[in-house]
Amino acid sequence: MTGTTEPDQTSPSSHVRWRSQLWWNSAGQLAGTLLARLSRAGGILLAARFLGPATFGIVATGLAAYELLRVATEAGLDTRLIRRVAPSPAGGRQELKRTIGLKTRIALLVVVVAIAAAWITGGRQSSVVTAGLALGVFGLAAAGSVQALATARLEAPRLVPYQAVAGVLFCGGVAGTAILTHSDTLTALAVGLADLVGGGIQLGYAMHPRDTSSAAPPAWSAWEALRESWPVGAVNVMSTAYGRLGVGVLAVSWGATAVAQYGVSYRVVEAFLMAAAAVSASAFAVTARLDAAGSDAGSATALLDHLLGRLALLTLAIAGAIIAGASLLPVALGEQYRGAVATTQVLAFALPPMFLNGILTAHLYGRGRFKTVMRIGIVNLITNAALVALLIPTTGPLGAAFAIVGTESANTMWQSSVAGLGPRAWTWWVAALCFGAGLCMFLVYRA
């Protein structure tokens, strides 16, 4: 099955080289992501253990807002950086410097607003915790742009040692502070400082003299950059809202227990998306290079076919393994999570479309179609909101799971069409199969 309609005009040796670099870079990105996730999870879980539920609950509330601050500060600028640097990596350091400078200015505004909002809604203690965490926003801004630079250069493996050092610092610093002080304020400050210093450590990668061009890349204004990047920033905000929409409705209509059941199911499926994010980012950089080099649309689509053809069946197999293993959740987490078995088995059918959607979005970004992705994101959010409103009040976590399956399957079909993949492409078949199977599973458990 294939969606390619034009013959590939790029030389076979060139395609082999790009593919090899893409997979090698994806491995480096996955390694870096795993290090970051494990170090953060380790530090925060140890803090939860030694602070206790009451004290850690204050930190956890701040951490929920912390992610939103990161998304708002990024504003799509890192995606723009990849698109600009990938075709000509020589000027990457200057682009990095300008991007971090603009993100820092945005972060200052976002942090002031966040601290003021925390003071108004939660009082002095909430604002102090938010202020401590907010220090890390500047480090996360730097780290995100450095990772974008490494992606654009297809050098993610070179960044892994810096990420490892930053991860060890985060885990040790946060856990150590919680153990020694038992203070929510100081633990929040430790998180912020660890992320701030970690960003500085990762900047060490960018200091390596790889830029071979003495000529600086063309200058750009902050407004020019934001006009180009805002559609991506909007997509990121909508994605964050999309991921939390079902949880919010579930909390209001079914309560905390239902949210916990769904949360477990979502985390199980989400764990397998790290590999998708790694491949997608690398595909974005390579597609941007092909697009800037003037390759015809068939060359980029051929690369897309190469990726989808290797990942489609793999994602279906992973979904099958999740469905088979879901029955072990009560054994691992206790009988109180038996209800999560059905939710996980329905939600598993969202994994293949979600995985493929990441690759499709990267393809469209690589060809500069930021506004097209934004329009698709708006429709996805509306589609999911409609399904959530229709299903969750009567079916609870099961409805939340199928709302994701339906939205992601529709998203796959739309992005496939926009990317030029015909109905015979793997993506269409995977989306239709997952929607049908997810619907059948939903109806069986609903009955």
C-alpha positions in Angstrom: 0.0 0.0 0.0 1.3 3.4 -0.8 0.1 7.0 -1.2 2.9 8.1 -3.5 1.7 9.2 -6.9 4.9 10.7 -8.3 8.1 8.9 -8.9 10.9 9.8 -6.5 13.3 12.2 -8.3 16.0 12.1 -5.5 18.9 9.7 -6.1 18.7 6.4 -4.3 22.0 7.0 -2.5 20.6 10.3 -1.1 17.5 8.7 0.2 19.5 5.9 1.8 21.7 8.6 3.5 18.7 10.6 4.8 16.9 7.5 6.0 19.9 6.2 7.9 20.4 9.6 9.6 16.7 9.9 10.4 16.6 6.6 12.2 19.9 7.3 14.0 18.7 10.7 15.1 15.4 9.2 16.2 17.3 6.7 18.5 19.2 9.6 20.0 16.0 11.6 20.6 14.3 8.6 22.2 17.2 8.0 24.5 17.2 11.7 25.5 13.4 11.6 26.1 13.7 8.4 28.3 16.4 10.0 30.4 14.4 13.1 30.9 11.2 11.2 31.7 12.9 8.8 34.1 14.9 11.5 36.0 11.8 13.7 36.4 9.6 10.9 37.4 12.2 9.6 39.9 12.8 13.0 41.5 9.1 13.9 41.7 8.0 10.5 43.0 10.7 10.5 45.7 9.5 14.0 46.6 5.9 12.8 46.9 7.1 9.9 49.1 9.0 12.1 51.6 6.7 15.2 51.6 3.5 13.2 52.1 0.1 13.7 50.3 -0.9 17.0 52.0 2.4 18.8 51.3 3.1 17.3 47.9 -0.4 18.1 46.8 0.6 21.8 46.9 3.6 21.1 44.7 1.6 18.9 42.4 -0.9 21.7 41.8 1.9 24.0 40.8 3.4 21.4 38.5 0.1 21.2 36.6 0.4 24.9 35.8 4.1 24.6 35.1 3.5 22.6 31.9 1.1 25.2 30.6 3.8 27.9 31.2 6.3 25.9 29.2 3.8 25.5 26.3 2.9 29.2 26.4 6.6 30.2 26.4 7.5 27.9 23.5 5.0 29.7 21.2 5.9 27.4 18.3 9.3 29.0 18.0 11.3 25.8 18.4 9.4 24.3 15.4 10.2 27.4 13.5 13.9 27.0 14.5 14.0 23.5 13.1 12.4 24.6 9.8 15.0 27.4 9.4 18.1 25.5 10.5 17.5 22.1 9.0 18.2 23.2 5.4 21.4 25.1 6.4 22.8 24.0 9.8 25.8 26.3 9.5 23.9 29.3 11.0 22.2 27.3 13.7 24.0 29.0 16.7 22.8 32.4 15.7 19.3 31.2 15.2 19.4 29.5 18.6 20.6 32.7 20.3 17.8 34.8 18.7 15.1 32.2 19.5 16.1 31.8 23.1 16.2 35.6 23.5 12.7 36.0 22.2 11.4 33.1 24.3 13.0 34.7 27.4 11.0 37.9 26.8 7.8 35.9 26.5 8.7 33.9 29.6 9.1 37.1 31.6 5.6 38.1 30.7 4.1 34.7 31.2 5.8 34.3 34.7 4.5 37.6 36.0 1.0 36.8 34.9 1.2 33.3 36.4 2.5 34.6 39.8 -0.2 37.2 39.9 -2.9 34.6 39.1 -1.6 32.3 41.7 -1.7 35.1 44.3 -5.3 36.0 43.4 -6.6 32.4 43.3 -4.5 30.7 46.0 -3.0 33.4 48.2 0.6 33.9 49.3 1.7 30.3 49.6 0.5 29.5 46.1 2.2 32.5 44.6 5.5 31.6 46.3 5.4 28.0 45.1 4.6 29.3 41.5 7.5 31.7 41.7 9.9 29.0 42.7 8.8 26.7 39.9 8.8 29.7 37.4 12.5 30.0 37.6 12.6 26.7 35.6 10.6 28.1 32.7 13.8 30.0 31.5 15.8 26.8 31.7 13.1 24.8 29.9 13.0 27.5 27.2 16.8 27.1 26.6 16.7 23.3 26.7 13.8 23.1 24.2 15.6 25.3 21.7 18.8 23.4 22.1 17.0 20.2 21.5 15.4 21.8 18.4 18.9 22.8 17.2 20.2 19.2 17.6 17.1 17.9 15.8 17.6 20.3 12.9 21.3 19.2 12.6 20.2 15.5 13.0 22.6 15.3 15.9 20.3 14.3 18.8 22.8 11.5 19.9 25.4 14.2 20.6 23.0 15.9 23.0 22.3 12.8 25.1 25.3 13.2 27.5 24.2 16.7 28.4 20.7 15.5 29.0 22.0 12.7 31.2 23.9 15.2 33.4 20.9 17.5 33.6 18.6 14.6 34.5 20.9 13.3 37.3 21.0 16.9 38.7 17.2 17.2 38.6 16.5 13.9 40.3 19.1 14.3 43.0 18.3 18.0 43.6 14.6 17.6 43.9 14.6 14.4 45.9 17.4 15.6 48.2 15.6 18.9 48.9 12.3 17.1 49.8 14.2 14.6 52.1 16.1 17.3 53.9 13.5 20.0 54.2 10.0 18.5 53.9 9.0 21.9 52.6 6.7 22.4 49.6 8.1 25.9 48.9 11.8 24.7 48.9 10.9 21.6 46.8 9.2 23.8 44.2 12.3 26.0 44.2 14.5 23.0 43.7 12.4 22.0 40.7 12.8 25.5 39.2 16.5 25.7 39.9 17.2 22.2 38.6 15.5 23.0 35.3 17.2 26.4 35.1 20.7 24.9 35.6 19.7 21.9 33.4 19.0 24.3 30.5 22.4 25.9 31.0 24.1 22.5 30.9 22.4 21.6 27.6 23.5 24.9 26.2 27.0 23.4 26.4 26.1 21.3 23.3 25.5 24.5 21.3 28.9 25.9 22.2 30.7 23.2 20.2 32.2 24.9 17.1 30.1 23.1 14.4 29.0 26.3 12.6 31.2 26.5 9.6 29.8 29.6 8.0 31.2 33.0 8.9 28.2 34.8 7.5 25.3 35.3 10.0 21.9 34.1 8.9 19.4 36.9 7.9 18.1 38.9 10.8 14.5 38.8 11.8 12.3 40.8 14.1 10.3 39.3 17.0 7.0 40.1 15.4 8.1 38.4 12.1 9.1 35.3 14.0 5.8 35.2 16.0 3.7 35.8 12.8 5.4 32.7 11.4 5.3 30.5 14.5 1.9 31.4 16.1 0.0 28.7 14.2 2.3 26.1 15.7 1.9 27.6 19.2 -1.8 27.6 18.7 -1.7 23.9 17.8 0.4 23.2 20.9 -2.1 25.0 23.1 -5.0 23.2 21.5 -3.2 19.8 21.9 -2.8 20.6 25.6 -6.5 21.5 25.9 -7.5 18.5 23.9 -5.6 16.2 26.2 -7.3 17.7 29.3 -10.9 18.2 28.0 -12.1 14.7 28.7 -10.5 14.6 32.1 -12.3 17.9 33.1 -15.7 16.6 32.0 -15.0 13.3 33.6 -14.1 14.9 36.9 -17.3 17.0 36.9 -19.7 14.3 35.9 -18.2 11.1 37.4 -15.7 12.2 40.1 -12.1 11.6 41.1 -12.3 7.8 41.0 -13.3 7.8 37.3 -10.5 10.3 36.6 -8.0 8.0 38.2 -9.3 5.0 36.2 -9.0 6.9 32.9 -5.7 8.4 34.0 -4.1 5.0 34.4 -5.3 3.9 31.0 -4.1 7.0 29.3 -0.6 6.8 30.9 -0.3 3.2 29.7 -1.0 4.2 26.1 1.0 7.5 26.3 4.2 5.6 27.3 4.4 4.2 23.8 4.2 7.5 22.1 7.7 8.6 23.1 9.1 6.7 20.1 6.5 8.4 17.8 7.7 11.8 19.0 11.3 10.9 18.3 10.7 9.7 14.8 8.3 12.6 14.0 10.9 15.3 15.0 13.6 13.6 12.9 11.1 13.3 9.9 10.3 17.0 10.3 14.0 18.0 9.9 14.6 15.7 6.9 11.4 16.8 5.2 12.4 20.5 5.7 15.8 19.8 4.0 14.1 18.1 1.1 11.6 21.0 0.8 14.3 23.6 0.9 16.5 21.8 -1.6 13.6 22.1 -4.1 12.8 18.4 -4.3 9.5 17.6 -5.8 6.5 16.7 -3.6 7.1 13.0 -4.5 10.4 12.9 -2.7 8.9 14.0 0.6 6.0 11.7 0.1 8.4 8.8 -0.6 10.0 9.5 2.7 6.6 9.5 4.4 5.8 6.2 2.8 9.0 4.7 4.0 8.2 5.6 7.6 4.5 4.7 7.5 5.1 1.4 5.8 7.5 0.3 8.6 5.4 1.7 11.5 1.8 0.9 10.6 1.9 -2.8 11.4 4.2 -2.3 14.4 1.8 0.1 16.0 -1.1 -2.4 15.5 1.0 -5.1 17.1 1.7 -2.8 20.1 -2.0 -2.0 20.4 -2.7 -5.7 20.5 -0.1 -6.2 23.2 -1.7 -3.4 25.3 -5.1 -5.0 24.9 -3.8 -8.4 26.0 -1.8 -7.0 28.9 -4.6 -4.7 30.2 -6.0 -7.5 32.3 -2.8 -7.3 34.5 -3.6 -3.8 35.7 -5.5 -5.1 38.8 -2.6 -7.3 39.6 -0.1 -4.5 39.3 -2.2 -1.6 40.9 -4.8 -3.4 42.9 -8.4 -4.4 42.5 -9.6 -0.8 42.7 -8.3 -0.4 39.2 -10.2 -3.3 37.6 -12.4 -0.8 35.9 -9.4 0.5 34.0 -9.1 -2.8 32.1 -12.0 -2.0 29.7 -11.0 1.6 29.3 -7.4 0.6 28.4 -8.5 -1.9 25.9 -10.7 0.7 24.1 -8.1 3.4 24.3 -5.4 1.1 22.9 -7.0 1.5 19.5 -6.1 5.2 19.6 -2.4 4.4 19.7 -1.8 3.5 16.0 -3.6 6.6 14.7 -1.9 8.8 17.3 1.5 7.4 16.3 0.8 7.9 12.6 -0.6 11.4 13.2 2.7 12.5 14.6 4.5 11.4 11.4 1.9 13.1 9.2 2.1 16.4 11.2 5.9 16.4 10.9 5.6 15.9 7.2 3.2 18.9 6.9 5.4 21.0 9.2 8.5 20.1 7.1 6.8 21.5 4.0 5.9 24.7 5.9 2.2 24.1 6.1 1.8 25.4 9.7 -1.6 27.0 9.1 -3.0 23.8 7.5 -2.1 21.9 10.7 -3.7 24.6 12.8 -7.0 24.3 10.9 -6.9 20.5 11.4 -6.2 21.1 15.1 -9.2 23.3 15.5 -11.5 20.7 13.9 -9.9 18.0 16.1 -10.7 20.0 19.2 -14.3 20.6 18.1 -14.7 16.9 17.2 -13.3 15.7 20.5 -15.5 18.2 22.4 -18.6 16.9 20.7 -17.8 13.3 21.4 -16.9 14.1 25.0 -20.1 15.9 25.5 -22.1 13.1 23.9 -20.4 10.1 25.5 -18.9 10.9 28.9 -22.1 11.8 30.8 -23.6 8.3 30.1 -20.5 6.1 29.7 -17.8 7.7 31.8 -14.2 6.7 31.3 -15.2 4.3 28.5 -16.7 7.2 26.6 -13.6 9.4 27.2 -11.5 6.6 25.7 -13.6 6.1 22.6 -13.8 9.9 22.1 -10.0 9.8 21.7 -10.2 6.8 19.3 -12.8 8.6 17.1 -11.0 11.9 17.0 -7.5 10.4 16.3 -8.9 8.2 13.5 -10.6 11.1 11.8 -7.5 13.2 12.2 -5.4 10.4 10.4 -7.8 10.4 7.5 -7.8 14.2 7.1 -4.0 14.6 7.4 -3.5 11.7 5.0 -5.7 13.5 2.4 -3.9 16.8 2.9 -0.5 15.1 2.6 -1.4 13.5 -0.7 -1.9 10.0 0.5 -4.6 8.2 -1.4 -7.2 5.8 0.0 -4.9 2.8 -0.6 -2.3 4.2 1.8 -1.5 2.4 5.1 -2.8 5.4 7.1 -6.4 5.1 5.8 -6.6 1.4 6.5 -5.1 1.7 10.0 -7.5 4.6 10.8 -10.6 2.7 9.6 -9.5 -0.6 11.3 -8.9 1.1 14.6 -12.1 3.1 14.6 -14.2 0.0 13.7 -12.4 -2.2 16.3 -12.5 0.5 19.0 -16.3 1.0 18.3 -16.9 -2.8 18.6 -14.9 -3.0 21.9 -16.8 0.1 23.2 -20.2 -1.4 22.4 -19.3 -4.8 23.9 -18.3 -3.2 27.2 -21.2 -0.7 27.1 -23.6 -3.6 26.7 
